Amino acid sequence: MKEKFIDLFIKNWHWKILALVAACLFWYAYMNIQNPVATETISGVKVKVLNYDEFLAKGKNVEFDDKTLDFNNLSLNITVRGRSTLLANLVEQKDRAFNIWIDLYELSENDDRLSIHYEFAPSYRAAYSNVQFVTLYNQSYYAVNVDEDVTKTVPLEYQIVGSPAEGYTYIENDTNTMLTPTEITLSGAQADLDEVESAQIMVSVEGLKANVALSEPIMYYDADGSRIYLSSTVSTSADAATLYIPIYQVKTIPFEVRFNGDTQEGYLYQKDAELSADSVVVYGQESDLKDIESIPLPIDLTQYSGAATEVFNVDDVLASLYPNGEVRYYSGSKTVRVSFTVAEIVEQDMRVPVSQIVVHGLPDGWSLSFVEEDLAFMVRGTQTQLNALEDQLGLVKVTVNASGPTAGRQELTATIALPQGPGAKLVSDTVPVPVLLEEPAAVEDGKKDKGE
């Protein structure tokens, strides 16, 4: 039995060896056709950065020579070789299967290169033991620059965009506008800070009706005013700033001329004031403007005679009325001229026909006739008033009381009333008027003598 078993292996052994070799060749050929060995470049494999925060905390700054690389989002391409099925699985599992890292603690004063370490993660080593690393991003290290951190302080500015609601406004360079903070301190590599010249926030006031404090992110600009983006290694004293913006109501308010004091003796204000501007547009808080109906322009009449003009500066007027700046000029004329007349008062003799005299109280049967055709009286006023009165003499009212008459030539008292419009005044509202009075008997005798 034993001899037969041994004979099974040694009998025709050369044919059996040939068959075994042929089987291996056939299997190798089959495997290379169905699952060949291939080379695959896998892109975007993440690289871990060890001890990055600890390195920066020591006041050092590090950056790649290649400015397109970023420590916070570092990846590379790996070329590997192995069976196609393994490589297909490896592409899907790249973020878990690979363990690739750099360590900032490996940097030294004499070495500015970071070695790239790579291997398969422990749980995947067995599965991919037959996969070989061919190339690693065509390099084995990253070249970097290491600098000590420096600080730089730049002014913080603001830009306001948009328009408040209709009837409201904000004021450019308003001293009540407050920015917090007013400057920003940056810390980082000298090369990263050299181009930073200013910082700015942009705030919109579109549609606003009330004061507002808005917080916005800070943007940075170079000397040419072009926006720049800070390196991730640069730290700042603030990421955002707050701007307090007063929003003011705009209101059109009329001027009001207010005359005070008495004119000089013998003169009268003509009530003919004319303004070069009727109103002005001001701004202020809504609570300060709501009760303002006019802006007074005071004029002391004691200083003037004849044709006069007084000039008001609107800013000065508002400052005197609102010393704390509650209401300020917004638009319109900044200068207002008030023209007026303080005319000399004169006296003039005027006359009306006696036909305008209305007689009261004459007893029945008595007759009254006027001795003169006109009634003279004295009036006082400016020449303008007197001229106006002359045009309205027909409206002058004169009455005479003839009660208790005495026959013969008498002087009765005429009471005069002037029309209101012209503004002239009577020197005396009563004047004597000569008349002829006749008794009833004398009247009858006169009629008989005439044959009536």
ZAMARGU-4260 file (C-alpha; in steps of 0.2 Angstrom, whole numbers, plus 5000, padded with zeros to 4 digits):
<rodrens>
0) 5000/5000/5000 | 5014/5012/5005 | 5023/5008/4989 | 5008/5012/4979 | 5006/5029/4987
5) 5024/5033/4984 | 5023/5027/4966 | 5008/5039/4964 | 5020/5054/4966 | 5036/5047/4957
10) 5028/5038/4943 | 5029/5049/4927 | 5035/5063/4939 | 5041/5074/4925 | 5024/5074/4917
15) 5016/5079/4934 | 5028/5093/4937 | 5025/5099/4919 | 5006/5099/4923 | 5008/5108/4939
20) 5019/5122/4931 | 5006/5123/4917 | 4992/5125/4930 | 5001/5139/4938 | 5004/5148/4922
25) 4986/5146/4917 | 4981/5153/4935 | 4993/5168/4933 | 4987/5172/4916 | 4969/5171/4922
30) 4972/5183/4936 | 4981/5195/4925 | 4966/5196/4914 | 4952/5196/4927 | 4962/5206/4941
35) 4977/5214/4933 | 4991/5223/4943 | 4988/5242/4940 | 4995/5259/4945 | 4982/5272/4951
40) 4984/5290/4957 | 4972/5294/4970 | 4969/5313/4972 | 4964/5324/4987 | 4971/5313/5001
45) 4970/5323/5017 | 4986/5327/5026 | 4985/5329/5045 | 4995/5343/5053 | 5002/5339/5070
50) 5005/5352/5084 | 5000/5367/5073 | 4991/5376/5086 | 5004/5373/5099 | 5018/5379/5087
55) 5008/5396/5084 | 5005/5398/5102 | 5024/5400/5105 | 5023/5416/5095 | 5030/5408/5079
60) 5022/5409/5062 | 5024/5396/5048 | 5019/5396/5030 | 5022/5385/5014 | 5034/5392/5001
65) 5020/5387/4989 | 5007/5400/4993 | 4993/5389/4986 | 4994/5377/5001 | 4985/5379/5017
70) 4988/5371/5034 | 4970/5370/5038 | 4965/5361/5021 | 4980/5351/5016 | 4979/5337/5004
75) 4990/5328/4991 | 4990/5315/4977 | 4996/5297/4980 | 5001/5285/4966 | 5000/5267/4972
80) 5002/5250/4963 | 4992/5234/4966 | 4978/5223/4960 | 4964/5232/4952 | 4951/5227/4964
85) 4961/5232/4979 | 4964/5249/4971 | 4946/5252/4967 | 4942/5249/4986 | 4956/5260/4991
90) 4949/5275/4981 | 4933/5273/4990 | 4941/5272/5007 | 4955/5284/5005 | 4950/5296/5019
95) 4951/5281/5031 | 4964/5269/5024 | 4978/5281/5022 | 4987/5289/5037 | 4998/5304/5031
100) 5004/5317/5042 | 5017/5331/5045 | 5023/5337/5062 | 5028/5355/5065 | 5039/5350/5080
105) 5051/5342/5068 | 5056/5360/5062 | 5072/5367/5068 | 5082/5382/5065 | 5093/5373/5053
110) 5079/5364/5044 | 5064/5372/5035 | 5057/5356/5028 | 5043/5346/5034 | 5044/5328/5031
115) 5029/5319/5024 | 5025/5303/5033 | 5014/5290/5026 | 5007/5273/5029 | 4991/5263/5029
120) 4980/5265/5044 | 4983/5251/5056 | 4965/5243/5053 | 4969/5243/5034 | 4987/5237/5033
125) 4982/5219/5031 | 4969/5222/5018 | 4982/5232/5008 | 4998/5223/5012 | 5000/5219/4993
130) 4998/5238/4988 | 5014/5248/4986 | 5017/5267/4987 | 5024/5272/4970 | 5025/5291/4972
135) 5019/5304/4985 | 5016/5320/4977 | 5032/5318/4968 | 5041/5324/4984 | 5044/5318/5002
140) 5043/5335/5011 | 5035/5352/5011 | 5046/5368/5011 | 5041/5381/5023 | 5046/5397/5031
145) 5046/5401/5049 | 5045/5418/5056 | 5043/5426/5073 | 5026/5435/5075 | 5025/5454/5073
150) 5011/5465/5077 | 5004/5480/5067 | 4990/5492/5071 | 4979/5500/5057 | 4965/5512/5058
155) 4947/5506/5057 | 4936/5516/5045 | 4918/5514/5040 | 4907/5516/5025 | 4888/5519/5025
160) 4878/5513/5011 | 4859/5514/5006 | 4846/5527/5010 | 4835/5529/5025 | 4816/5530/5024
165) 4809/5545/5015 | 4809/5560/5027 | 4825/5554/5036 | 4843/5555/5033 | 4860/5551/5041
170) 4874/5564/5041 | 4892/5561/5033 | 4905/5563/5046 | 4893/5566/5060 | 4901/5568/5077
175) 4888/5558/5085 | 4892/5543/5074 | 4903/5531/5085 | 4913/5517/5079 | 4920/5503/5091
180) 4934/5499/5090 | 4943/5513/5080 | 4959/5503/5076 | 4963/5485/5074 | 4979/5476/5080
185) 4985/5461/5069 | 4998/5448/5074 | 5007/5437/5062 | 5021/5435/5049 | 5029/5451/5044
190) 5026/5447/5025 | 5008/5444/5029 | 5006/5461/5038 | 5016/5472/5026 | 5002/5474/5013
195) 4989/5478/5026 | 4986/5497/5027 | 4968/5499/5033 | 4953/5491/5039 | 4935/5495/5036
200) 4917/5489/5039 | 4902/5492/5028 | 4885/5496/5035 | 4868/5498/5027 | 4855/5511/5033
205) 4842/5506/5019 | 4825/5510/5025 | 4829/5515/5043 | 4819/5528/5053 | 4828/5527/5070
210) 4845/5527/5077 | 4854/5510/5076 | 4870/5501/5081 | 4875/5488/5068 | 4889/5475/5070
215) 4898/5470/5054 | 4914/5460/5049 | 4930/5469/5047 | 4938/5469/5029 | 4956/5474/5025
220) 4964/5484/5011 | 4981/5488/5004 | 4988/5505/5000 | 4979/5505/4984 | 4963/5502/4992
225) 4961/5485/4985 | 4953/5472/4997 | 4965/5459/5004 | 4961/5443/5013 | 4972/5439/5028
230) 4982/5423/5030 | 4974/5410/5041 | 4990/5412/5052 | 4986/5430/5056 | 4976/5434/5071
235) 4967/5451/5074 | 4961/5460/5090 | 4943/5459/5083 | 4933/5450/5070 | 4919/5463/5069
240) 4916/5481/5074 | 4900/5491/5079 | 4894/5507/5072 | 4881/5518/5080 | 4873/5529/5067
245) 4860/5542/5072 | 4846/5543/5060 | 4838/5560/5059 | 4821/5567/5053 | 4821/5580/5039
250) 4808/5594/5041 | 4804/5610/5031 | 4801/5624/5043 | 4795/5642/5039 | 4803/5657/5045
255) 4794/5670/5056 | 4799/5688/5057 | 4797/5694/5075 | 4798/5713/5077 | 4801/5719/5094
260) 4804/5736/5102 | 4796/5753/5098 | 4801/5763/5083 | 4810/5779/5085 | 4799/5794/5089
265) 4790/5800/5073 | 4793/5784/5064 | 4781/5769/5060 | 4785/5751/5054 | 4775/5749/5038
270) 4772/5730/5040 | 4779/5727/5023 | 4793/5714/5028 | 4799/5703/5013 | 4810/5687/5015
275) 4822/5681/5003 | 4818/5663/5008 | 4801/5658/5016 | 4808/5642/5024 | 4823/5631/5027
280) 4825/5612/5028 | 4833/5606/5045 | 4837/5589/5053 | 4836/5583/5070 | 4828/5569/5081
285) 4810/5566/5078 | 4806/5570/5096 | 4815/5587/5094 | 4807/5592/5078 | 4788/5588/5081
290) 4784/5604/5091 | 4793/5616/5080 | 4781/5626/5069 | 4792/5641/5064 | 4810/5648/5066
295) 4809/5665/5073 | 4820/5679/5065 | 4820/5693/5078 | 4822/5712/5073 | 4824/5726/5085
300) 4814/5741/5077 | 4823/5754/5088 | 4838/5753/5077 | 4830/5757/5060 | 4822/5771/5051
305) 4818/5772/5032 | 4821/5757/5021 | 4830/5743/5030 | 4837/5726/5027 | 4843/5713/5041
310) 4853/5698/5036 | 4852/5681/5046 | 4864/5667/5045 | 4853/5651/5047 | 4867/5641/5056
315) 4869/5656/5068 | 4850/5657/5071 | 4849/5638/5074 | 4864/5638/5086 | 4856/5652/5096
320) 4839/5643/5097 | 4847/5626/5100 | 4864/5627/5108 | 4866/5609/5111 | 4864/5605/5092
325) 4847/5597/5093 | 4841/5605/5077 | 4853/5609/5062 | 4853/5616/5045 | 4851/5603/5031
330) 4847/5611/5014 | 4841/5628/5007 | 4848/5645/5008 | 4860/5648/5022 | 4857/5666/5022
335) 4840/5675/5024 | 4837/5693/5020 | 4823/5703/5028 | 4818/5719/5019 | 4806/5731/5028
340) 4802/5750/5030 | 4802/5761/5045 | 4794/5777/5038 | 4793/5794/5045 | 4776/5799/5052
345) 4769/5816/5044 | 4753/5826/5046 | 4742/5831/5031 | 4726/5841/5029 | 4713/5831/5020
350) 4695/5836/5014 | 4679/5828/5011 | 4663/5836/5003 | 4650/5841/5016 | 4638/5830/5006
355) 4646/5815/5016 | 4641/5822/5032 | 4626/5813/5041 | 4616/5825/5052 | 4607/5817/5067
360) 4595/5825/5080 | 4589/5840/5070 | 4571/5844/5077 | 4557/5843/5065 | 4554/5860/5055
365) 4572/5866/5058 | 4584/5868/5043 | 4603/5866/5043 | 4614/5871/5029 | 4633/5871/5028
370) 4643/5887/5027 | 4657/5878/5017 | 4658/5866/5003 | 4671/5855/5011 | 4676/5848/5028
375) 4694/5849/5033 | 4703/5838/5045 | 4721/5833/5049 | 4728/5815/5048 | 4744/5808/5053
380) 4754/5793/5046 | 4767/5788/5034 | 4767/5795/5016 | 4761/5778/5010 | 4747/5777/5022
385) 4742/5795/5018 | 4742/5791/4999 | 4731/5776/5002 | 4719/5786/5012 | 4717/5799/4998
390) 4711/5785/4987 | 4698/5781/4999 | 4691/5798/5005 | 4674/5793/4999 | 4674/5780/5013
395) 4677/5793/5027 | 4661/5793/5038 | 4656/5810/5046 | 4642/5813/5058 | 4635/5829/5066
400) 4623/5830/5081 | 4611/5844/5078 | 4600/5841/5093 | 4595/5857/5104 | 4599/5869/5090
405) 4600/5888/5091 | 4595/5899/5076 | 4608/5907/5066 | 4626/5903/5062 | 4633/5890/5073
410) 4648/5878/5075 | 4643/5860/5077 | 4655/5846/5081 | 4658/5834/5067 | 4664/5816/5072
415) 4675/5808/5059 | 4679/5789/5056 | 4692/5784/5044 | 4692/5767/5034 | 4703/5754/5042
420) 4713/5749/5027 | 4726/5763/5024 | 4731/5764/5042 | 4732/5783/5044 | 4726/5790/5060
425) 4716/5806/5064 | 4725/5820/5073 | 4708/5823/5081 | 4693/5813/5078 | 4682/5828/5080
430) 4682/5845/5071 | 4671/5860/5071 | 4659/5863/5056 | 4651/5880/5053 | 4632/5878/5049
435) 4616/5890/5047 | 4601/5884/5058 | 4584/5891/5055 | 4569/5890/5066 | 4552/5883/5059
440) 4544/5901/5060 | 4558/5909/5050 | 4557/5895/5038 | 4538/5898/5035 | 4541/5917/5034
445) 4554/5914/5021 | 4543/5903/5011 | 4529/5917/5011 | 4541/5930/5006 | 4545/5920/4991
450) 4527/5918/4987 | 4527/5899/4990
</rodrens>
